[in-house]
Amino acid sequence: MAWLDVLLVWSRRIAWSVILIVFVGFGLYVFAVFNWSYSEGERAGYLQKFSTKGWLCKTHEGEIAMTTVPGVAPLIWSFSVWDNAMAEQISGHLGKKVVVHYREYRGLPTDCFGTTDYFVDSVKLAE
């Protein structure tokens, strides 16, 4: 019976080790996703929509209509905003031509941060 007790102790250690490895791995994944952006850049266009969405997690979502040539249908670009102060600043520019700076974060573990991969962190009026 001694070997059965040893086997039980080792199986518990292995189970706890696997659980610990899974949690540490998930923590490192979340840390990496939130600290390194896939891309960043600027987009210009007319801010045509900005709202707060969500049942449980309220997120700030917006749309910019980017026109290339007059008379052609605009390309709609959707974005999200993390910061409430930035959301208030953006909503003040509704209907105006703006230039926004964004960062793209792929693989976020939930939609509680935003429904798009693009997160705006600054906005300025375009001339």
Secondary structure, 3 states (H helix, E strand, C coil): CHHHHHHHHHHHHHHHHHHHHHHHHHHHHHHHHHHCCCEEEEEEEEEEEEEEECCCCCEEEEEEEECCCCCCCCEEEEEEECCHHHHHHHHCCCCCEEEEEEEECCCCCCCCCCCCCEEEEEEEECC
